[in-house]
Amino acid sequence: MYIREVRSVDSKKSKVKFDNGISIILYKGEIRKYNIKEETCIDIHDYDYIMNELLPKRCRERAMYIIERTDKTRKQLSDKLRQNGYTDDIIEHTLEFLDRYGYIDDLRYAKNYINSKHKSRSRRQIEYELLQRGIDSEKLKEVFDEGCFDELSTVKKLLIKRRYSEDDSDNKSKHIRYLMRKGFSYDTILKAMDELKYIK
């Protein structure tokens, strides 16, 4: 396999680009060990070992380290590993391994996220944030259909927390704008205010 470029990434690592378009990141000690130099060919057995054993193992270890610290969606973890210089094939095999053993689970992530955020955010805002994290719309629908998402109750709690009262009518529009920015509908906000007797 022909090596087109070897470029230093930092004091410990270099990026190696092959003529098949694949780029990988290796430690500089590995660069020396496998005699990797620009405009030369790497031994095919060394190439196979790096691509099929060394980097997949390292990618799995890196993934485990990431999710040990905080739960991630499949997309979030994939993005992190791509930033670390792993190829799409290696990342996909790593994600399949983690899926198989239950280390990543987008449905579980979505349920936990909703449980932790539903007291302060609207369904619309939570859906947007989870979509950004790579949870597909079908999984989101499944999770929301399973649970009881009471936006009216959430708005009431937020109004109480913000100490809004009917005597504070001058600031009514400010509180409405705040809640609408969080994704709550105008009708839900007014209903919550009415039930709390914050408006007449």
Backbone as CSV, one residue per row, in Angstrom:
resi,resn,N_x,N_y,N_z,CA_x,CA_y,CA_z,C_x,C_y,C_z
1,MET,0.844,-1.193,0.000,0.000,0.000,0.000,0.888,1.255,0.000
2,TYR,0.641,2.133,-0.950,1.476,3.320,-1.130,1.084,4.418,-0.143
3,ILE,2.070,5.025,0.472,1.847,6.096,1.451,2.043,7.445,0.767
4,ARG,1.005,8.224,0.719,1.080,9.511,0.021,1.577,10.641,0.916
5,GLU,1.186,10.582,2.207,1.530,11.703,3.084,1.616,11.246,4.532
6,VAL,2.560,11.799,5.260,2.665,11.609,6.706,2.783,12.999,7.311
7,ARG,1.776,13.382,8.084,1.743,14.743,8.626,1.571,14.708,10.133
8,SER,2.395,15.463,10.835,2.323,15.508,12.291,1.020,16.167,12.738
9,VAL,0.338,15.529,13.698,-0.906,16.072,14.270,-0.596,16.823,15.562
10,ASP,0.233,16.199,16.394,0.699,16.826,17.622,2.043,16.196,17.985
11,SER,2.477,16.390,19.220,3.796,15.895,19.610,3.870,14.365,19.659
12,LYS,2.699,13.708,19.718,2.687,12.250,19.860,2.164,11.508,18.636
13,LYS,1.384,12.165,17.803,0.688,11.454,16.726,0.929,12.081,15.357
14,SER,0.748,11.253,14.332,0.832,11.709,12.942,-0.334,11.128,12.154
15,LYS,-0.723,11.855,11.131,-1.778,11.388,10.234,-1.137,10.805,8.986
16,VAL,-1.546,9.593,8.642,-0.993,8.892,7.486,-2.085,8.758,6.426
17,LYS,-1.758,9.200,5.202,-2.723,9.120,4.108,-2.203,8.157,3.049
18,PHE,-3.044,7.168,2.695,-2.679,6.173,1.691,-3.277,6.536,0.337
19,ASP,-2.772,5.888,-0.706,-3.247,6.227,-2.051,-4.652,5.698,-2.334
20,ASN,-5.218,4.881,-1.446,-6.608,4.434,-1.606,-7.600,5.416,-0.990
21,GLY,-7.075,6.546,-0.506,-7.936,7.586,0.058,-8.150,7.480,1.557
22,ILE,-7.737,6.393,2.163,-7.903,6.203,3.604,-6.834,6.977,4.367
23,SER,-7.255,7.643,5.428,-6.336,8.341,6.329,-6.512,7.784,7.728
24,ILE,-5.407,7.590,8.426,-5.451,7.084,9.795,-4.492,7.902,10.659
25,ILE,-4.684,7.802,11.967,-3.777,8.472,12.893,-3.045,7.419,13.719
26,LEU,-1.727,7.529,13.746,-0.897,6.594,14.501,0.051,7.363,15.417
27,TYR,0.457,6.685,16.480,1.486,7.270,17.334,2.811,7.279,16.581
28,LYS,3.653,8.237,16.908,4.913,8.371,16.181,5.827,7.168,16.389
29,GLY,5.689,6.517,17.543,6.444,5.291,17.779,6.020,4.196,16.811
30,GLU,4.721,4.163,16.476,4.212,3.185,15.517,4.661,3.537,14.098
31,ILE,4.748,4.823,13.823,5.253,5.268,12.518,6.665,4.709,12.307
32,ARG,7.462,4.810,13.353,8.835,4.299,13.245,8.846,2.775,13.202
33,LYS,8.040,2.151,14.036,8.018,0.688,14.122,7.683,0.052,12.779
34,TYR,6.690,0.628,12.083,6.263,0.043,10.820,6.930,0.710,9.605
35,ASN,7.959,1.532,9.904,8.763,2.152,8.845,7.886,2.901,7.837
36,ILE,6.973,3.705,8.374,6.032,4.439,7.532,6.657,5.774,7.119
37,LYS,6.839,5.930,5.805,7.431,7.146,5.253,6.684,7.554,3.996
38,GLU,6.677,8.850,3.760,6.008,9.358,2.563,6.633,8.777,1.298
39,GLU,5.762,8.548,0.322,6.175,8.088,-1.009,6.925,6.755,-0.969
40,THR,6.490,5.911,-0.022,6.995,4.531,0.028,5.785,3.619,0.209
41,CYS,6.010,2.321,0.170,4.931,1.352,0.367,5.071,0.690,1.733
42,ILE,3.958,0.587,2.438,3.953,-0.126,3.706,3.779,-1.617,3.424
43,ASP,4.418,-2.435,4.224,4.265,-3.885,4.098,2.791,-4.248,4.238
44,ILE,2.290,-5.071,3.322,0.864,-5.396,3.299,0.412,-6.079,4.579
45,HIS,1.274,-6.891,5.172,0.918,-7.562,6.433,0.813,-6.546,7.571
46,ASP,1.705,-5.555,7.571,1.631,-4.494,8.577,0.365,-3.668,8.391
47,TYR,0.044,-3.386,7.133,-1.177,-2.616,6.838,-2.414,-3.368,7.324
48,ASP,-2.484,-4.652,7.030,-3.639,-5.455,7.453,-3.742,-5.501,8.980
49,TYR,-2.611,-5.638,9.654,-2.620,-5.682,11.117,-3.114,-4.349,11.686
50,ILE,-2.599,-3.249,11.145,-3.002,-1.918,11.635,-4.501,-1.697,11.443
51,MET,-5.011,-2.031,10.253,-6.404,-1.741,9.918,-7.392,-2.725,10.536
52,ASN,-6.962,-3.952,10.753,-7.903,-4.987,11.209,-7.748,-5.410,12.665
53,GLU,-6.646,-5.002,13.284,-6.438,-5.370,14.684,-6.079,-4.170,15.563
54,LEU,-5.014,-3.481,15.211,-4.529,-2.385,16.053,-5.559,-1.271,16.218
55,LEU,-6.023,-0.704,15.114,-6.945,0.429,15.206,-8.345,0.037,15.681
56,PRO,-8.908,-1.105,15.262,-10.217,-1.492,15.812,-10.187,-1.660,17.334
57,LYS,-9.133,-2.281,17.839,-9.004,-2.467,19.295,-8.889,-1.107,19.990
58,ARG,-8.082,-0.227,19.413,-7.901,1.105,20.004,-9.202,1.908,19.955
59,CYS,-9.929,1.752,18.872,-11.196,2.466,18.725,-12.205,1.994,19.769
60,ARG,-12.284,0.688,19.989,-13.198,0.158,21.015,-12.824,0.681,22.398
61,GLU,-11.538,0.705,22.676,-11.080,1.192,23.982,-11.408,2.672,24.155
62,ARG,-11.218,3.430,23.094,-11.530,4.863,23.150,-13.034,5.075,23.353
63,ALA,-13.838,4.293,22.643,-15.295,4.400,22.771,-15.737,4.061,24.190
64,MET,-15.170,3.006,24.751,-15.523,2.614,26.117,-15.153,3.696,27.115
65,TYR,-14.032,4.333,26.898,-13.599,5.423,27.774,-14.587,6.584,27.704
66,ILE,-15.046,6.902,26.495,-15.981,8.026,26.310,-17.305,7.747,27.003
67,ILE,-17.872,6.552,26.771,-19.205,6.285,27.336,-19.152,5.932,28.812
68,GLU,-17.957,5.624,29.315,-17.821,5.387,30.757,-18.032,6.691,31.518
69,ARG,-17.654,7.792,30.896,-17.760,9.097,31.552,-19.161,9.683,31.428
70,THR,-19.799,9.478,30.268,-21.142,10.000,30.069,-21.829,9.242,28.942
71,ASP,-23.123,9.003,29.100,-23.882,8.278,28.088,-23.914,9.072,26.782
72,LYS,-23.845,8.368,25.664,-23.849,9.015,24.354,-24.815,8.300,23.419
73,THR,-25.340,9.049,22.459,-26.101,8.412,21.396,-25.123,7.822,20.388
74,ARG,-25.661,7.021,19.513,-24.840,6.420,18.458,-24.156,7.510,17.617
75,LYS,-24.915,8.541,17.272,-24.355,9.627,16.458,-23.282,10.398,17.208
76,GLN,-23.542,10.727,18.466,-22.562,11.468,19.257,-21.246,10.710,19.354
77,LEU,-21.353,9.406,19.617,-20.142,8.600,19.750,-19.416,8.483,18.414
78,SER,-20.186,8.305,17.356,-19.597,8.226,16.015,-18.839,9.508,15.677
79,ASP,-19.441,10.642,15.989,-18.792,11.940,15.723,-17.494,12.080,16.519
80,LYS,-17.525,11.663,17.774,-16.334,11.735,18.624,-15.201,10.887,18.062
81,LEU,-15.532,9.674,17.665,-14.520,8.761,17.140,-13.974,9.256,15.797
82,ARG,-14.840,9.860,15.004,-14.383,10.419,13.722,-13.409,11.571,13.973
83,GLN,-13.695,12.367,14.997,-12.771,13.451,15.363,-11.408,12.903,15.793
84,ASN,-11.411,11.689,16.340,-10.166,11.056,16.770,-9.407,10.396,15.619
85,GLY,-9.973,10.492,14.395,-9.260,10.020,13.223,-9.526,8.588,12.797
86,TYR,-10.539,7.943,13.359,-10.846,6.576,12.957,-11.679,6.567,11.677
87,THR,-11.500,5.529,10.865,-12.227,5.436,9.597,-13.678,5.042,9.846
88,ASP,-14.525,5.283,8.846,-15.941,4.960,8.977,-16.166,3.465,9.219
89,ASP,-15.395,2.627,8.536,-15.547,1.177,8.703,-15.214,0.736,10.129
90,ILE,-14.121,1.254,10.659,-13.717,0.899,12.021,-14.742,1.405,13.031
91,ILE,-15.237,2.608,12.815,-16.261,3.175,13.704,-17.522,2.325,13.673
92,GLU,-17.943,1.929,12.482,-19.172,1.139,12.354,-19.037,-0.203,13.072
93,HIS,-17.904,-0.852,12.922,-17.686,-2.121,13.611,-17.671,-1.927,15.135
94,THR,-17.107,-0.810,15.569,-17.090,-0.504,17.000,-18.500,-0.290,17.531
95,LEU,-19.306,0.451,16.785,-20.685,0.713,17.206,-21.503,-0.570,17.229
96,GLU,-21.268,-1.443,16.266,-21.970,-2.741,16.263,-21.614,-3.551,17.506
97,PHE,-20.348,-3.522,17.872,-19.896,-4.224,19.084,-20.589,-3.647,20.325
98,LEU,-20.631,-2.335,20.420,-21.238,-1.690,21.582,-22.744,-1.920,21.616
99,ASP,-23.376,-1.906,20.441,-24.813,-2.218,20.343,-25.090,-3.629,20.852
100,ARG,-24.266,-4.544,20.404,-24.477,-5.958,20.718,-24.458,-6.211,22.219
101,TYR,-23.612,-5.496,22.935,-23.483,-5.708,24.376,-24.229,-4.656,25.213
102,GLY,-25.030,-3.843,24.541,-25.874,-2.895,25.249,-25.170,-1.692,25.834
103,TYR,-23.965,-1.404,25.348,-23.234,-0.248,25.867,-23.799,1.070,25.341
104,ILE,-24.372,1.032,24.152,-25.073,2.209,23.634,-26.485,1.794,23.249
105,ASP,-27.431,2.670,23.502,-28.838,2.368,23.225,-29.561,3.704,23.089
106,ASP,-29.877,4.068,21.866,-30.504,5.375,21.628,-31.860,5.508,22.306
107,LEU,-32.596,4.408,22.375,-33.905,4.444,23.029,-33.739,4.725,24.521
108,ARG,-32.805,4.047,25.144,-32.524,4.274,26.568,-32.055,5.709,26.797
109,TYR,-31.178,6.185,25.911,-30.680,7.554,26.038,-31.836,8.549,25.977
110,ALA,-32.736,8.356,25.011,-33.868,9.277,24.845,-34.755,9.283,26.089
111,LYS,-35.031,8.097,26.639,-35.876,8.011,27.843,-35.227,8.746,29.018
112,ASN,-33.936,8.516,29.209,-33.227,9.163,30.311,-33.174,10.678,30.120
113,TYR,-32.971,11.102,28.885,-32.888,12.537,28.595,-34.228,13.216,28.877
114,ILE,-35.299,12.595,28.429,-36.630,13.155,28.654,-36.930,13.223,30.146
115,ASN,-36.601,12.157,30.869,-36.850,12.137,32.317,-36.097,13.246,33.047
116,SER,-34.917,13.576,32.546,-34.108,14.586,33.230,-34.451,16.017,32.815
117,LYS,-35.124,16.176,31.674,-35.370,17.529,31.146,-36.837,17.953,31.145
118,HIS,-37.758,17.009,31.328,-39.165,17.342,31.105,-39.730,18.347,32.107
119,LYS,-39.054,18.534,33.227,-39.568,19.474,34.227,-39.243,20.928,33.898
120,SER,-38.374,21.137,32.929,-37.977,22.508,32.620,-38.057,22.848,31.132
121,ARG,-38.381,21.851,30.278,-38.385,22.107,28.843,-39.643,21.547,28.192
122,SER,-39.989,22.130,27.068,-41.160,21.669,26.328,-40.839,20.421,25.531
123,ARG,-41.875,19.736,25.125,-41.684,18.564,24.266,-40.977,18.969,22.974
124,ARG,-41.384,20.105,22.415,-40.780,20.569,21.166,-39.285,20.797,21.311
125,GLN,-38.878,21.423,22.417,-37.451,21.688,22.631,-36.677,20.391,22.850
126,ILE,-37.247,19.491,23.632,-36.580,18.210,23.884,-36.449,17.411,22.588
127,GLU,-37.509,17.401,21.784,-37.450,16.692,20.501,-36.339,17.254,19.628
128,TYR,-36.244,18.581,19.564,-35.210,19.217,18.751,-33.812,18.818,19.236
129,GLU,-33.608,18.855,20.556,-32.297,18.533,21.117,-31.927,17.069,20.872
130,LEU,-32.906,16.178,20.957,-32.627,14.767,20.729,-32.394,14.472,19.244
131,LEU,-33.112,15.159,18.383,-32.858,15.014,16.945,-31.444,15.464,16.612
132,GLN,-30.985,16.546,17.243,-29.623,17.033,17.035,-28.595,16.007,17.511
133,ARG,-28.985,15.209,18.491,-28.077,14.188,19.026,-28.162,12.876,18.257
134,GLY,-28.988,12.864,17.212,-29.037,11.697,16.333,-30.140,10.704,16.616
135,ILE,-31.059,11.013,17.534,-32.185,10.108,17.785,-33.197,10.298,16.658
136,ASP,-33.583,9.224,15.995,-34.506,9.382,14.866,-35.928,9.632,15.354
137,SER,-36.738,10.203,14.470,-38.086,10.647,14.842,-38.986,9.494,15.275
138,GLU,-38.781,8.306,14.699,-39.605,7.156,15.081,-39.340,6.747,16.529
139,LYS,-38.071,6.746,16.919,-37.729,6.411,18.306,-38.304,7.458,19.255
140,LEU,-38.236,8.720,18.855,-38.784,9.790,19.691,-40.278,9.611,19.898
141,LYS,-40.983,9.314,18.828,-42.433,9.111,18.926,-42.737,7.952,19.864
142,GLU,-41.955,6.885,19.738,-42.144,5.707,20.589,-41.966,6.060,22.064
143,VAL,-40.930,6.837,22.365,-40.653,7.194,23.754,-41.734,8.110,24.307
144,PHE,-42.128,9.112,23.537,-43.151,10.040,24.020,-44.509,9.349,24.155
145,ASP,-44.800,8.395,23.267,-46.075,7.674,23.349,-46.130,6.780,24.583
146,GLU,-44.967,6.292,25.014,-44.903,5.422,26.191,-45.149,6.186,27.484
147,GLY,-44.634,7.407,27.540,-44.674,8.163,28.783,-45.831,9.139,28.845
148,CYS,-45.895,9.820,29.965,-46.923,10.848,30.171,-46.220,12.190,30.244
149,PHE,-46.284,12.930,29.151,-45.575,14.204,29.080,-46.583,15.327,29.285
150,ASP,-46.596,15.878,30.477,-47.590,16.879,30.862,-46.987,18.281,30.786
151,GLU,-47.131,18.906,29.617,-46.550,20.240,29.428,-47.238,21.293,30.296
152,LEU,-48.521,21.135,30.504,-49.256,22.106,31.314,-48.680,22.166,32.725
153,SER,-48.429,21.015,33.294,-47.843,20.951,34.630,-46.453,21.576,34.651
154,THR,-45.686,21.333,33.596,-44.331,21.892,33.515,-44.378,23.410,33.465
155,VAL,-45.292,23.968,32.674,-45.415,25.421,32.567,-45.816,26.022,33.915
156,LYS,-46.735,25.382,34.608,-47.147,25.872,35.930,-45.943,25.956,36.872
157,LYS,-45.151,24.897,36.882,-43.982,24.867,37.769,-42.983,25.954,37.403
158,LEU,-42.804,26.180,36.119,-41.867,27.225,35.681,-42.382,28.613,36.056
159,LEU,-43.693,28.818,35.954,-44.275,30.104,36.344,-44.098,30.351,37.843
160,ILE,-44.325,29.316,38.620,-44.143,29.441,40.069,-42.679,29.732,40.397
161,LYS,-41.801,29.033,39.720,-40.365,29.230,39.941,-39.943,30.651,39.593
162,ARG,-40.560,31.210,38.556,-40.237,32.582,38.125,-40.995,33.646,38.935
163,ARG,-41.792,33.175,39.904,-42.524,34.055,40.819,-43.457,35.026,40.089
164,TYR,-44.083,34.535,39.040,-45.042,35.382,38.334,-46.384,35.335,39.053
165,SER,-47.009,36.480,39.211,-48.337,36.542,39.827,-49.195,37.519,39.043
166,GLU,-50.508,37.486,39.296,-51.408,38.366,38.551,-51.144,39.833,38.875
167,ASP,-50.503,40.096,40.013,-50.149,41.476,40.347,-48.968,41.971,39.515
168,ASP,-48.337,41.043,38.826,-47.156,41.368,38.029,-47.523,41.402,36.547
169,SER,-48.722,41.911,36.259,-49.263,41.859,34.896,-48.417,42.632,33.886
170,ASP,-47.662,43.614,34.344,-46.808,44.370,33.421,-45.753,43.475,32.771
171,ASN,-45.362,42.445,33.502,-44.324,41.546,32.989,-44.897,40.261,32.377
172,LYS,-46.201,40.238,32.205,-46.837,39.035,31.663,-46.244,38.651,30.303
173,SER,-46.121,39.632,29.416,-45.610,39.340,28.071,-44.164,38.834,28.121
174,LYS,-43.395,39.339,29.088,-42.002,38.889,29.218,-41.954,37.410,29.577
175,HIS,-42.822,36.994,30.499,-42.845,35.597,30.908,-43.366,34.702,29.775
176,ILE,-44.339,35.218,29.043,-44.869,34.448,27.909,-43.783,34.245,26.857
177,ARG,-43.047,35.297,26.551,-41.968,35.195,25.566,-40.902,34.187,26.017
178,TYR,-40.587,34.227,27.303,-39.594,33.298,27.858,-40.036,31.854,27.655
179,LEU,-41.302,31.576,27.973,-41.803,30.205,27.867,-41.953,29.765,26.405
180,MET,-42.319,30.705,25.544,-42.447,30.360,24.123,-41.072,30.064,23.515
181,ARG,-40.044,30.749,23.991,-38.689,30.456,23.511,-38.263,29.045,23.900
182,LYS,-38.842,28.533,24.971,-38.550,27.168,25.398,-39.388,26.139,24.636
183,GLY,-40.249,26.627,23.747,-41.017,25.716,22.901,-42.444,25.460,23.343
184,PHE,-42.883,26.096,24.430,-44.262,25.900,24.873,-45.203,26.746,24.022
185,SER,-46.394,26.228,23.765,-47.355,26.960,22.942,-48.005,28.087,23.747
186,TYR,-48.453,29.090,23.025,-49.108,30.241,23.642,-50.344,29.798,24.420
187,ASP,-51.144,28.905,23.824,-52.369,28.431,24.476,-52.065,27.701,25.784
188,THR,-51.013,26.877,25.776,-50.647,26.138,26.997,-50.213,27.097,28.097
189,ILE,-49.479,28.128,27.720,-49.012,29.115,28.706,-50.190,29.846,29.329
190,LEU,-51.116,30.303,28.487,-52.283,31.027,29.008,-53.144,30.132,29.897
191,LYS,-53.284,28.869,29.502,-54.074,27.939,30.305,-53.429,27.719,31.664
192,ALA,-52.113,27.602,31.682,-51.394,27.417,32.946,-51.569,28.637,33.840
193,MET,-51.453,29.810,33.266,-51.645,31.042,34.035,-53.056,31.118,34.595
194,ASP,-54.017,30.742,33.769,-55.416,30.785,34.189,-55.668,29.820,35.339
195,GLU,-55.144,28.609,35.237,-55.357,27.610,36.286,-54.679,28.011,37.594
196,LEU,-53.600,28.744,37.475,-52.908,29.228,38.686,-53.485,30.553,39.159
197,LYS,-54.450,31.045,38.408,-55.098,32.318,38.718,-54.093,33.462,38.702
198,TYR,-53.147,33.366,37.751,-52.183,34.451,37.562,-52.779,35.524,36.667
199,ILE,-53.851,35.145,35.933,-54.576,36.144,35.161,-56.046,35.982,35.480
200,LYS,-56.793,37.000,35.240,-58.228,36.950,35.557,-59.000,36.456,34.345
